[in-house]
Amino acid sequence: MIQKLEQQCAAIMQRAVEEQFAAGCCLMVFQNGRNILSCQAGWRDMEKGLPMTPDTILRLYSMTKPITGAAVMLLTEQGVLDLYDPVSRYLPGFRNQTVACGNDSYPVPREMCIHDLLSMTSGLAYPKPGLATDPEVSRSFRALKDSCKTCSPIGTVEFANLLGKNRLEFAPGSSWMYGTSADVLGAVVEVVSGMSFGEFLKKNLFQPLDMMDTGFWVPPEKRPRFARVYNPVDGVLREAPTDHLGISYTMEQPPAFESGGAGLVSTLLDYSHFAQMLMDDGMYLGKQIMSPATVRFFTRAELLPWQQEAMWKNWDGLTGYTYGNLMRVMARPGMSGYHGLTGEYGWDGWLGPYFSNAPEQGLTFLLGMQKQNAGTNRLTRGLRNAVNIYLQD
C-alpha cells in the first residue's frame, strides 16, 4: 500500500530534479511514530556526485523558529519566564520604543512582551524595501555582517538590543508581520538561562533528543554531509553561496550571533526526533522532554481576529492557517491551498526545508532541499497533497 505512495512521491521529486527546479530533495513521512516512507532524489553536492539523504546536513533558516519556540516553552514550564513579561526586562535596548509613522515616530502605547514575539505581533520586521523601518533594520544587519570580519563580532544579545533600538512597523499587538522576533527570543533565552542560546538548546533539546547533527555550525568531520545551495541560472543549476540574515554560508566556525530565527543546521533524521517528541506529548524514548500540557499550549496557539486578518493579507500561502509560538496552525482547512486537517502545525525555511505535524492523523511530514527563496513551493505542496490524500483515503 505504502509502496505505491512512495513511488508516486519519488517520481514527483525526480521530475523536480530533472526539470532543474532543485538540485536534490529528501522526504520522510512518519505515522504514529513509525517511519512509513523515505525517499530522495538528486544531489547535496552536484560537483562531487554526493546524493541527498536523510542524514544530509541542511541549513534550516526559518525552520529554526519552532525549536526556538520550544526553548521558550521550557523556560515558561520552569516558571522563570512569563509570556507577559516586557522584553525590556531582559533586553535594555527595548526600553522607550517608538513606532514608525512615515519619517516620524510615536511612543509605543504599551511595551512589547514575550507573547508578542512568539506570535509575530511585535512590530519587528525583517529588512524589506518599502517598509518604513527598512533603512534602520538593514543598517543593523549590515553592522552584524561587518562585525564578523573583526575580532569583536556582534553576539546574540547585542544584536537583539540593536534591533530593539529601531522603530517598530506597528504598535505591539496591533497587527501581524513576519520578522526578527525569534532572533530576539534567542537572546531572551540566553539572558534568562544564564548560558548561551546554543548551550541551552544543546543541554535541553539536542542532547536529550539525540539531535547530534543539529547546531549553529558544521565541524570539519561532518562537512562531507553538508549540502550546497543551488539556484537555476539561465536554466542551469549553479551553486549560490550567499550570507543571508547574518548567517554565514560556509558555517565553518561557531558564530557569535546564534540566530533564533534562522541560524541552525540539522538533518531530517534529527528534526524527526523533535517532531516526534511533540507528537508524543513531550516524550522521547522514555524521557519527558516537555510536559504534555506545555506541548498542547505550544502547538495550539492562535491569533486575535485583527492579527489574523493582517497575516492573511501579508502572506497568501498562510490562508486557512492561524499562527502562534513561531508556527502556523491549520484553523480553516476549507480556505487553505493544502489538503490537511484542523490542528496541523509546523513551519518551513528560506531554502525549502519543511516540517508539519498533523496530530489527528498521527502524521509527520519532513522535506529537505537547499534552494534560495524556496520557502513553501509547488514541489512541497504537491508532495504534501499526495501524502495527505493517500493516507486519508
N, C-alpha and C positions, 0 to 999 in steps of 0.2 A: 504493500500500500504506500509506504513512505518512499519506496524506490522510485515510483512514478513522479512524485513531487520533487525528489532530489534531481532526477533527470531534467525536469522542467526548469528548475532553478539554475542548474549547471548550464543549460542551453541559453537562458537569458543572460547569464554572466559572460559566457563565451562570446555571445554576439556583441555584448558591450565592449569586450576587449578587441574583437576583430574590427569593429567599427571605430576604433581608436577613441572611444568615449572615456576609457580608463585603462591604465597600464595593467592593473590587476585588482582583483577583489576577492573577498573571502566571506562566506556566510556560515553562521552557526545558529541552529534553532534548538531550543530545549522545550520539552513539555513535561510538566510535573516532575521537574528535576532531572530528567533524562535527556541526554543529547540525542535527538532523533534525526538530525540532519546536519551534515557538514560538507561543504563543497567550496571549491575555489577555482579561479581562472586567472591566467596571466601572471604578471611578474611584480615582485617587490623591487627588483633591480634588473632592468632590461639589458643593460650592458653586460652584466655578468651571468645572465640567464638564470637568476635565482627566483623561484616561484613564490607567489603569495600563499601563505599558510596560516593556520590558526595561531601559531607562535611567532608570526611576524610582528615586530615592534612598530607601532603606529604612533604618529603624533595625533593626540586626541583633540587638540584645540578645545572647542566648547563642550565636548563630551567629558571634559574635566569637571564641569559645573555640578553634575549630580553627586560626585564624590565630595566636592566642597560643601554641598548642601548636607550630606550625611555627616561630615565633620561638625558642622554647626549643630545638627540634631544631637550628636553625642554630648556636646557641651551643655545643651539645654537639659538633656536627660540627667546629667550630673548636677544640675541646679546651679551652675556657675555662670550661665548666660541666660538673660531674659530677652525674648524677642522684641519686647517693647523698650529695651534699653536704648537710649540715644547713642548713635555711632560715636559722637564726640566723647562719650565716657571712656572710650578706648583709644580713639584717634583724635588728637587735638586739632588736626587740620580741618575737621568737620564742624568746628565752632563758628558761629556767626556766618552761616552760609547765606548765599543770595541766589535768586532765581533770575535767569536771563529774560530780558524784555527788550528785544531788539539789541541796540548797543548799550542799553541801560540795564538796571537790575533793581530788585527789591528784596527785602529780607524774607526769609522763609517764614510762612505762617506758623509752622511747628518744626521741631527738629526732626531730621531723618532718623529712623530707628532701624534696628536689625531686620525686622519684618519687611520693611520697605526694600531692603537689599535682596532678601530671599524671593520677593515677588516681582522684581524688576520695576517697582513703582517708586524708586528712589529719586528719579530725575537725573541720575548719572547716565551719560551717553558714551558710546564709542566715537572715535573720530569719524565724521561723516560730512562731506561737503553739503552745504545748505543749512546745516543746523547752526543755531546761534552760538552754541558753545564749541563748535568745531575748531576754531583757531586756538583756543586755550587748551582743549583736550589734546589736540595734535601736538601742541608745544610740549605737553607733559610726556607724551610718548617719545618725542624726539629727544628730550632730555634723558629719558630712560635708556634709549638706544645709544646715545652718545656716551653715556656714563660707562657703558660696557667696554669701551675702548680705553678706560682709565684704570688706575689702581684702586679707585673708590666707586665701584658700581652701585647704583641705587638699589636698595633692598625692598622687600615686600612691604614692610610698614612705612618706610619713607615714601614709596611710590603711592601708596594709598593716601597718605597725608597730602601729597601733591594734588591728587585728584580731588580731594575734599576742598581744596582752596579755589578750585574752578567754580564758575557759576553753574547752576543746575538748569536743565532744559525745562523743567516744570517743578512745581512745589511737591514735596514728598507726599505720596498717596493720591495725588490728583489725576494721574494718568499712568500710562504704561509705556516703557521704551527699553529695548534690549541694549545693555551697556556694560559698564565696568563694575557693576555691583558685586559680582563674585570675586573679583580681584580684591575688593575692599574686605569682603568676608574672610578671605585667606589671611589678611593682616589682622583682623579681629581674632581669629582662631589663634594666631601667633601670640598676640598680647594676652589673651585670656589664659591660654595654656602654659605660657612661660617657656615654650620651646618653639623652634622654627616650624613653619607650616608643614614643611616636608617631613620633619621628625614626628610631628603629631600624626600625620597620615600614616607614616610607616608603622608607628607603635600601635595605633588604634584601629587601623583598617588593613593596610597592606600585609603586615606580618600575620595577623590572625586569619586573614582570608587567603593566605598563600599566594599573594599577588607579587611574586618575586621579580617580575619584569616591568613593574609599574613605578614610575618616579619622574623626577624633573630633568633627568639627563640619561645618556646611554653610555655606560662604561665600555672600554675597549673590547672586552671579551664578548660583548653582546652586539657589537656593531655589524657583524655579518648578517644579523637578522633584522636590522633597521631598514625600513622601507625608504626609498627615494620618492620624491614628489614629481609627478609628470603632468604636463598640460599639452593639449594639442596646439601646434603652431603650424599654420598652413596645412592642416590636415594630418600632420605627423606629430606623434607624442615626443616631447623633449623634456629633459629634467628641468624643473623650475625651482631652483633654490632661492627661497625668499624668507627673510626675517620678518615676522608679522606679529603685531601687537606685543612687541617686546620679547618675543620668543625667538631664540637662535635656531636657524635651520639645522645646523650640524649637531647641536646639543651634546657637544663633546666634553663639557665640564659642568659641575654643579653651578646653577645660576644664583646670583644674589637675590634676584626677583623671582619668587616662586608663585607663578600666576594661578590663582584660584579659578580664573575664568577660562584659561587656555593652555596651561603650561605642562600638563602631564603627557607622558608616553605610556603606552600599555599594549597588551595583546588582546585578541578576542578571548583567548583562554582565561587570562587574568580577569578581564572585565566580566566574564560569565560568572566568576565566583562572587563578585559584588552583586550582580543582578540576581543570582540565585539566593543569596543571603536575604535580599529584600523580599523575594517570593516566599521564603521560608520563615517569615515573621522574625527576621533578625538572627536566625540560627545558621551556623555553618559548621558542618562536621562535628556536631555536638557542642559547639561553643556558641554562647549567646553574645553576639557582637553588639546588637542593638535590641532594646526591648520591643515586643510586639506592638505595644501602644505607640511607641515612637515611630515605628515603621508605618503604622496606619496614619499617623499625623503627617509624616514626611511625604507619603505617596497620595494623599487625598486632598491636597490644597486646592483652592480656587480663588479667583479674583472677584472683586466687587464689580457691580454692573458697569460703571463708567470706565473702570480699568479694562474690563473685558472688551468693551466697545473699542477702546483705543488700540488694544492688541490686534484685534481682527482688522482694524483699519490699517495698521502698520505692517502686517505680515499675513498675506493671503494664505500661505501654507499652513497657518495655525487655525484656520476657520474650523469650528467644531470643538476646538480644544480650549480649556482654561489653562492657567499657569500658576505655579507656586513652588517654593522650595527649590528653585532653579531647574524645574522640569515642567514639560507640558503634561496635561492630564486630559484624556478624552472625556468631554462632557456631553456633546451632542453629535453622535455618530452620523446622523442623517444630514448634517451640514458639512461633514468632512469630505475631503477628497480621497479618503482611505477606506478600505474595508477593515473595520475594527469594532471594538466593543467599549461600552462605557467603563471608565476606570483605568483604561490602558495608559501607561505613563512612560516617560523616558526623555532622551534628548539626543542630539547629534553634534557634528563638528564641521568646521570650515572646510576640511579636506575630505569630508564624506563619511567618517565613521558614524554609525547609527546604533542606538540602543533603545529597545522597547520591551517592557514587561506588561503582559495582559493577564492580571490575576484571575479573571473569570474563566479564561481558557487554560490557565496554568502555563502560559506560553511566554518564552523569552526569545527575542529576535535580535541578533547581533550581526552587523555588516561592517566590514573594513575595506577602505580604499584610501588613496592619497592623491587627491586631485584638487587643485586650487578652486575655491568658490563652489565646491560641490554641494555642500550642505545636504539638504534632503532633495534628491533629484529623481528623475524619471526611472532610473535603474532601481533606486531604493523603493520607490512606490510600487514598481512592477513586482519586485520580489516580495514585498510585504503583502500586497494584494493576493499574489499566488499562494503564499503560505497560509494567510488567514482564511481565504475562501476554501482551500483544500481541507484544512483542519476543522472548519465549521460544518462542512457538509456531512 
